[in-house]
Amino acid sequence: MNSAELIINKSRFIAYVYELNNLNEVSLILNNLKQEHKKARHICFAYVYNREMVSEKCSDDGEPKGTAGYPIMNVIKKKGLSNILVAVVRYFGGIKLGAGGLTRAYTKACALGIDSMLNNKR
């Protein structure tokens, strides 16, 4: 697991990147994150899994539709990765970011997390 943190307008975004061995790990990882970050407002995620069959899923977890899960998924796909789960935990800082701001924040947090993972592999 690799992580990266980003603060935008007092909101804290923590990206966690996991390599997946099987799809059963997804729910276990997400449940662990929910336990670890009980005070977080949102835990948005996306994954791409491609072993026995291709499986993809993303979730905005209460953020406005299309502002978190799809941006995370887009970063994963643009980087050409599979068998990966990226979850971004958001602690709300009291300032609304708007749809564009949320999309940029989740995109940047995800990219930072993935870059951290790729750099650690070198």
Backbone as JSON Lines, residues from 0, in Angstrom:
{"i":0,"aa":"M","n":[0.85,-1.18,0.0],"ca":[0.0,0.0,0.0],"c":[0.89,1.23,0.0]}
{"i":1,"aa":"N","n":[0.52,2.2,-0.81],"ca":[1.19,3.49,-0.87],"c":[0.15,4.55,-0.61]}
{"i":2,"aa":"S","n":[0.59,5.71,-0.15],"ca":[-0.36,6.78,0.11],"c":[0.26,8.13,-0.21]}
{"i":3,"aa":"A","n":[-0.61,9.11,-0.39],"ca":[-0.2,10.49,-0.61],"c":[-1.3,11.38,-0.06]}
{"i":4,"aa":"E","n":[-0.93,12.55,0.4],"ca":[-1.89,13.47,1.02],"c":[-1.86,14.82,0.32]}
{"i":5,"aa":"L","n":[-3.04,15.43,0.26],"ca":[-3.22,16.71,-0.4],"c":[-4.21,17.53,0.42]}
{"i":6,"aa":"I","n":[-3.92,18.8,0.63],"ca":[-4.87,19.67,1.33],"c":[-5.27,20.79,0.39]}
{"i":7,"aa":"I","n":[-6.58,20.93,0.2],"ca":[-7.13,21.98,-0.66],"c":[-8.25,22.67,0.11]}
{"i":8,"aa":"N","n":[-8.11,23.98,0.3],"ca":[-9.12,24.77,1.02],"c":[-9.56,24.09,2.32]}
{"i":9,"aa":"K","n":[-8.61,23.66,3.09],"ca":[-8.8,23.05,4.4],"c":[-9.36,21.63,4.36]}
{"i":10,"aa":"S","n":[-9.73,21.13,3.17],"ca":[-10.14,19.72,3.06],"c":[-8.89,18.88,2.86]}
{"i":11,"aa":"R","n":[-8.87,17.75,3.55],"ca":[-7.72,16.84,3.5],"c":[-8.1,15.63,2.66]}
{"i":12,"aa":"F","n":[-7.31,15.35,1.63],"ca":[-7.52,14.21,0.74],"c":[-6.34,13.27,0.91]}
{"i":13,"aa":"I","n":[-6.62,12.02,1.29],"ca":[-5.56,11.03,1.47],"c":[-5.84,9.89,0.49]}
{"i":14,"aa":"A","n":[-4.91,9.71,-0.45],"ca":[-5.05,8.64,-1.45],"c":[-4.29,7.41,-0.99]}
{"i":15,"aa":"Y","n":[-4.96,6.28,-1.04],"ca":[-4.36,4.99,-0.72],"c":[-4.39,4.13,-1.98]}
{"i":16,"aa":"V","n":[-3.26,3.55,-2.33],"ca":[-3.16,2.74,-3.54],"c":[-2.78,1.32,-3.14]}
{"i":17,"aa":"Y","n":[-3.58,0.37,-3.6],"ca":[-3.36,-1.04,-3.28],"c":[-3.27,-1.86,-4.56]}
{"i":18,"aa":"E","n":[-2.32,-2.76,-4.6],"ca":[-2.28,-3.73,-5.68],"c":[-3.17,-4.89,-5.27]}
{"i":19,"aa":"L","n":[-4.02,-5.35,-6.2],"ca":[-5.0,-6.38,-5.89],"c":[-4.55,-7.74,-6.4]}
{"i":20,"aa":"N","n":[-4.68,-8.74,-5.54],"ca":[-4.46,-10.13,-5.94],"c":[-5.76,-10.81,-6.32]}
{"i":21,"aa":"N","n":[-6.87,-10.34,-5.74],"ca":[-8.19,-10.84,-6.09],"c":[-9.23,-9.8,-5.7]}
{"i":22,"aa":"L","n":[-10.43,-9.96,-6.22],"ca":[-11.49,-8.97,-5.97],"c":[-12.02,-8.99,-4.55]}
{"i":23,"aa":"N","n":[-11.84,-10.1,-3.85],"ca":[-12.31,-10.17,-2.46],"c":[-11.6,-9.17,-1.56]}
{"i":24,"aa":"E","n":[-10.41,-8.77,-1.95],"ca":[-9.64,-7.81,-1.15],"c":[-10.3,-6.43,-1.11]}
{"i":25,"aa":"V","n":[-11.05,-6.09,-2.13],"ca":[-11.62,-4.73,-2.23],"c":[-12.49,-4.41,-1.03]}
{"i":26,"aa":"S","n":[-13.47,-5.25,-0.73],"ca":[-14.37,-4.96,0.39],"c":[-13.63,-4.97,1.72]}
{"i":27,"aa":"L","n":[-12.66,-5.85,1.88],"ca":[-11.87,-5.9,3.11],"c":[-11.08,-4.6,3.29]}
{"i":28,"aa":"I","n":[-10.43,-4.15,2.23],"ca":[-9.65,-2.9,2.29],"c":[-10.56,-1.72,2.61]}
{"i":29,"aa":"L","n":[-11.69,-1.62,1.9],"ca":[-12.61,-0.48,2.13],"c":[-13.17,-0.5,3.55]}
{"i":30,"aa":"N","n":[-13.5,-1.67,4.06],"ca":[-13.99,-1.77,5.44],"c":[-12.93,-1.33,6.43]}
{"i":31,"aa":"N","n":[-11.68,-1.74,6.19],"ca":[-10.58,-1.32,7.07],"c":[-10.39,0.19,7.04]}
{"i":32,"aa":"L","n":[-10.49,0.79,5.85],"ca":[-10.35,2.25,5.75],"c":[-11.48,2.95,6.49]}
{"i":33,"aa":"K","n":[-12.7,2.41,6.39],"ca":[-13.83,3.02,7.1],"c":[-13.63,2.96,8.61]}
{"i":34,"aa":"Q","n":[-13.05,1.88,9.09],"ca":[-12.77,1.76,10.52],"c":[-11.65,2.71,10.94]}
{"i":35,"aa":"E","n":[-10.64,2.82,10.12],"ca":[-9.5,3.68,10.42],"c":[-9.84,5.17,10.34]}
{"i":36,"aa":"H","n":[-10.74,5.52,9.45],"ca":[-11.09,6.93,9.21],"c":[-12.57,7.18,9.51]}
{"i":37,"aa":"K","n":[-12.96,6.89,10.73],"ca":[-14.37,7.0,11.11],"c":[-14.92,8.42,10.99]}
{"i":38,"aa":"K","n":[-14.06,9.43,11.13],"ca":[-14.52,10.81,11.08],"c":[-14.44,11.42,9.68]}
{"i":39,"aa":"A","n":[-13.99,10.64,8.71],"ca":[-13.91,11.13,7.33],"c":[-15.3,11.31,6.76]}
{"i":40,"aa":"R","n":[-15.48,12.31,5.94],"ca":[-16.77,12.57,5.31],"c":[-17.03,11.6,4.16]}
{"i":41,"aa":"H","n":[-15.99,11.3,3.37],"ca":[-16.15,10.45,2.19],"c":[-14.94,9.54,2.02]}
{"i":42,"aa":"I","n":[-15.19,8.33,1.53],"ca":[-14.13,7.44,1.08],"c":[-14.53,6.98,-0.32]}
{"i":43,"aa":"C","n":[-14.01,7.68,-1.3],"ca":[-14.34,7.42,-2.7],"c":[-13.27,6.49,-3.28]}
{"i":44,"aa":"F","n":[-13.65,5.69,-4.27],"ca":[-12.67,4.74,-4.79],"c":[-12.97,4.36,-6.22]}
{"i":45,"aa":"A","n":[-11.97,3.72,-6.81],"ca":[-12.13,3.08,-8.11],"c":[-11.13,1.94,-8.17]}
{"i":46,"aa":"Y","n":[-11.5,0.9,-8.9],"ca":[-10.55,-0.17,-9.12],"c":[-10.69,-0.72,-10.53]}
{"i":47,"aa":"V","n":[-9.59,-1.28,-11.01],"ca":[-9.57,-2.02,-12.26],"c":[-8.88,-3.34,-11.95]}
{"i":48,"aa":"Y","n":[-9.57,-4.41,-12.24],"ca":[-9.02,-5.74,-11.98],"c":[-9.1,-6.54,-13.28]}
{"i":49,"aa":"N","n":[-8.0,-7.17,-13.66],"ca":[-7.96,-7.86,-14.95],"c":[-7.14,-9.13,-14.81]}
{"i":50,"aa":"R","n":[-7.75,-10.14,-14.24],"ca":[-7.07,-11.44,-14.19],"c":[-7.97,-12.46,-14.89]}
{"i":51,"aa":"E","n":[-8.92,-13.04,-14.17],"ca":[-9.82,-14.01,-14.8],"c":[-10.75,-13.32,-15.8]}
{"i":52,"aa":"M","n":[-11.16,-12.12,-15.43],"ca":[-12.03,-11.3,-16.3],"c":[-11.82,-9.84,-15.9]}
{"i":53,"aa":"V","n":[-12.2,-8.95,-16.77],"ca":[-12.03,-7.53,-16.47],"c":[-13.19,-7.08,-15.58]}
{"i":54,"aa":"S","n":[-12.86,-6.42,-14.5],"ca":[-13.86,-5.89,-13.6],"c":[-13.44,-4.48,-13.2]}
{"i":55,"aa":"E","n":[-14.39,-3.56,-13.28],"ca":[-14.13,-2.17,-12.91],"c":[-15.3,-1.67,-12.07]}
{"i":56,"aa":"K","n":[-14.99,-0.8,-11.13],"ca":[-16.05,-0.19,-10.33],"c":[-15.51,1.09,-9.72]}
{"i":57,"aa":"C","n":[-16.42,2.05,-9.52],"ca":[-16.03,3.27,-8.83],"c":[-17.21,3.77,-8.0]}
{"i":58,"aa":"S","n":[-16.9,4.6,-7.01],"ca":[-17.93,5.14,-6.12],"c":[-17.59,6.57,-5.72]}
{"i":59,"aa":"D","n":[-18.62,7.42,-5.75],"ca":[-18.49,8.81,-5.3],"c":[-18.75,8.93,-3.79]}
{"i":60,"aa":"D","n":[-19.28,7.91,-3.17],"ca":[-19.55,7.87,-1.73],"c":[-20.16,9.16,-1.19]}
{"i":61,"aa":"G","n":[-21.22,9.63,-1.86],"ca":[-21.94,10.8,-1.37],"c":[-21.49,12.13,-1.94]}
{"i":62,"aa":"E","n":[-20.36,12.16,-2.62],"ca":[-19.95,13.38,-3.32],"c":[-20.89,13.55,-4.52]}
{"i":63,"aa":"P","n":[-20.99,14.76,-5.07],"ca":[-21.84,14.93,-6.26],"c":[-21.44,13.95,-7.37]}
{"i":64,"aa":"K","n":[-22.45,13.44,-8.06],"ca":[-22.25,12.39,-9.06],"c":[-21.16,12.76,-10.07]}
{"i":65,"aa":"G","n":[-20.23,11.83,-10.24],"ca":[-19.19,11.99,-11.25],"c":[-18.0,12.85,-10.84]}
{"i":66,"aa":"T","n":[-17.94,13.28,-9.58],"ca":[-16.87,14.18,-9.16],"c":[-15.71,13.48,-8.45]}
{"i":67,"aa":"A","n":[-15.86,12.19,-8.14],"ca":[-14.81,11.51,-7.38],"c":[-14.45,10.16,-8.0]}
{"i":68,"aa":"G","n":[-15.38,9.24,-8.06],"ca":[-15.1,7.89,-8.55],"c":[-14.6,7.86,-9.98]}
{"i":69,"aa":"Y","n":[-15.3,8.54,-10.88],"ca":[-14.87,8.56,-12.29],"c":[-13.53,9.25,-12.48]}
{"i":70,"aa":"P","n":[-13.27,10.39,-11.82],"ca":[-11.93,10.98,-11.94],"c":[-10.82,10.04,-11.47]}
{"i":71,"aa":"I","n":[-11.07,9.31,-10.38],"ca":[-10.07,8.34,-9.9],"c":[-9.87,7.25,-10.96]}
{"i":72,"aa":"M","n":[-10.98,6.73,-11.49],"ca":[-10.93,5.69,-12.52],"c":[-10.17,6.18,-13.75]}
{"i":73,"aa":"N","n":[-10.4,7.43,-14.15],"ca":[-9.73,7.98,-15.33],"c":[-8.22,8.02,-15.15]}
{"i":74,"aa":"V","n":[-7.76,8.36,-13.96],"ca":[-6.31,8.39,-13.71],"c":[-5.73,6.98,-13.82]}
{"i":75,"aa":"I","n":[-6.41,6.01,-13.22],"ca":[-5.94,4.62,-13.29],"c":[-5.81,4.18,-14.75]}
{"i":76,"aa":"K","n":[-6.84,4.48,-15.55],"ca":[-6.83,4.06,-16.96],"c":[-5.78,4.81,-17.78]}
{"i":77,"aa":"K","n":[-5.64,6.11,-17.54],"ca":[-4.64,6.89,-18.28],"c":[-3.23,6.41,-17.99]}
{"i":78,"aa":"K","n":[-3.0,5.9,-16.78],"ca":[-1.69,5.37,-16.41],"c":[-1.51,3.94,-16.92]}
{"i":79,"aa":"G","n":[-2.59,3.36,-17.49],"ca":[-2.51,2.01,-18.04],"c":[-2.36,0.93,-16.99]}
{"i":80,"aa":"L","n":[-2.94,1.13,-15.82],"ca":[-2.79,0.18,-14.71],"c":[-3.99,-0.74,-14.59]}
{"i":81,"aa":"S","n":[-3.75,-1.91,-14.04],"ca":[-4.84,-2.82,-13.68],"c":[-4.43,-3.57,-12.43]}
{"i":82,"aa":"N","n":[-5.38,-4.29,-11.85],"ca":[-5.19,-4.99,-10.58],"c":[-4.79,-4.0,-9.49]}
{"i":83,"aa":"I","n":[-5.54,-2.91,-9.47],"ca":[-5.23,-1.81,-8.55],"c":[-6.53,-1.21,-8.01]}
{"i":84,"aa":"L","n":[-6.47,-0.82,-6.75],"ca":[-7.56,-0.1,-6.09],"c":[-6.98,1.21,-5.57]}
{"i":85,"aa":"V","n":[-7.65,2.31,-5.87],"ca":[-7.28,3.6,-5.3],"c":[-8.48,4.11,-4.52]}
{"i":86,"aa":"A","n":[-8.28,4.36,-3.24],"ca":[-9.32,4.93,-2.38],"c":[-8.82,6.28,-1.9]}
{"i":87,"aa":"V","n":[-9.68,7.29,-2.0],"ca":[-9.31,8.62,-1.53],"c":[-10.25,8.99,-0.38]}
{"i":88,"aa":"V","n":[-9.66,9.2,0.78],"ca":[-10.39,9.57,1.99],"c":[-10.42,11.09,2.05]}
{"i":89,"aa":"R","n":[-11.62,11.66,2.27],"ca":[-11.74,13.11,2.36],"c":[-12.26,13.52,3.73]}
{"i":90,"aa":"Y","n":[-11.5,14.39,4.37],"ca":[-11.94,15.07,5.58],"c":[-12.35,16.47,5.15]}
{"i":91,"aa":"F","n":[-13.63,16.79,5.3],"ca":[-14.18,18.07,4.86],"c":[-13.63,19.2,5.72]}
{"i":92,"aa":"G","n":[-13.16,20.25,5.06],"ca":[-12.55,21.37,5.76],"c":[-13.46,22.56,5.98]}
{"i":93,"aa":"G","n":[-14.73,22.44,5.59],"ca":[-15.66,23.53,5.83],"c":[-15.88,24.46,4.64]}
{"i":94,"aa":"I","n":[-15.11,24.29,3.59],"ca":[-15.26,25.13,2.4],"c":[-15.67,24.23,1.24]}
{"i":95,"aa":"K","n":[-16.81,24.53,0.61],"ca":[-17.26,23.74,-0.53],"c":[-16.37,24.03,-1.73]}
{"i":96,"aa":"L","n":[-16.0,22.98,-2.45],"ca":[-15.08,23.12,-3.57],"c":[-15.79,23.21,-4.92]}
{"i":97,"aa":"G","n":[-17.06,22.86,-4.96],"ca":[-17.78,22.83,-6.23],"c":[-17.4,21.59,-7.02]}
{"i":98,"aa":"A","n":[-18.18,21.3,-8.05],"ca":[-17.96,20.08,-8.84],"c":[-16.58,20.08,-9.49]}
{"i":99,"aa":"G","n":[-16.2,21.17,-10.1],"ca":[-14.89,21.24,-10.76],"c":[-13.75,21.11,-9.77]}
{"i":100,"aa":"G","n":[-13.89,21.75,-8.62],"ca":[-12.85,21.67,-7.59],"c":[-12.71,20.27,-7.03]}
{"i":101,"aa":"L","n":[-13.84,19.59,-6.84],"ca":[-13.8,18.21,-6.35],"c":[-13.14,17.29,-7.37]}
{"i":102,"aa":"T","n":[-13.52,17.45,-8.62],"ca":[-12.94,16.62,-9.68],"c":[-11.43,16.8,-9.74]}
{"i":103,"aa":"R","n":[-10.97,18.04,-9.68],"ca":[-9.53,18.31,-9.7],"c":[-8.84,17.75,-8.47]}
{"i":104,"aa":"A","n":[-9.46,17.88,-7.31],"ca":[-8.86,17.4,-6.07],"c":[-8.72,15.88,-6.06]}
{"i":105,"aa":"Y","n":[-9.78,15.17,-6.43],"ca":[-9.71,13.71,-6.45],"c":[-8.74,13.21,-7.52]}
{"i":106,"aa":"T","n":[-8.72,13.89,-8.67],"ca":[-7.78,13.53,-9.73],"c":[-6.34,13.7,-9.25]}
{"i":107,"aa":"K","n":[-6.05,14.84,-8.64],"ca":[-4.68,15.12,-8.2],"c":[-4.26,14.18,-7.07]}
{"i":108,"aa":"A","n":[-5.16,13.94,-6.11],"ca":[-4.83,13.04,-5.0],"c":[-4.52,11.64,-5.53]}
{"i":109,"aa":"C","n":[-5.35,11.15,-6.44],"ca":[-5.14,9.82,-7.03],"c":[-3.81,9.77,-7.76]}
{"i":110,"aa":"A","n":[-3.53,10.77,-8.57],"ca":[-2.29,10.79,-9.34],"c":[-1.07,10.81,-8.41]}
{"i":111,"aa":"L","n":[-1.14,11.58,-7.32],"ca":[-0.04,11.62,-6.36],"c":[0.18,10.24,-5.72]}
{"i":112,"aa":"G","n":[-0.92,9.58,-5.37],"ca":[-0.81,8.24,-4.77],"c":[-0.2,7.23,-5.73]}
{"i":113,"aa":"I","n":[-0.66,7.24,-6.97],"ca":[-0.13,6.31,-7.97],"c":[1.33,6.61,-8.26]}
{"i":114,"aa":"D","n":[1.68,7.89,-8.38],"ca":[3.08,8.26,-8.62],"c":[3.96,7.8,-7.47]}
{"i":115,"aa":"S","n":[3.46,7.89,-6.25],"ca":[4.21,7.42,-5.08],"c":[4.46,5.91,-5.2]}
{"i":116,"aa":"M","n":[3.44,5.17,-5.59],"ca":[3.58,3.73,-5.77],"c":[4.61,3.41,-6.85]}
{"i":117,"aa":"L","n":[4.5,4.07,-7.99],"ca":[5.41,3.8,-9.11],"c":[6.84,4.18,-8.74]}
{"i":118,"aa":"N","n":[7.03,5.28,-8.02],"ca":[8.37,5.69,-7.62],"c":[8.98,4.71,-6.62]}
{"i":119,"aa":"N","n":[8.15,4.13,-5.74],"ca":[8.65,3.16,-4.76],"c":[9.07,1.84,-5.43]}
{"i":120,"aa":"K","n":[8.54,1.58,-6.62],"ca":[8.9,0.34,-7.32],"c":[10.24,0.45,-8.04]}
{"i":121,"aa":"R","n":[10.72,1.66,-8.23],"ca":[11.98,1.86,-8.97],"c":[13.18,1.5,-8.16]}
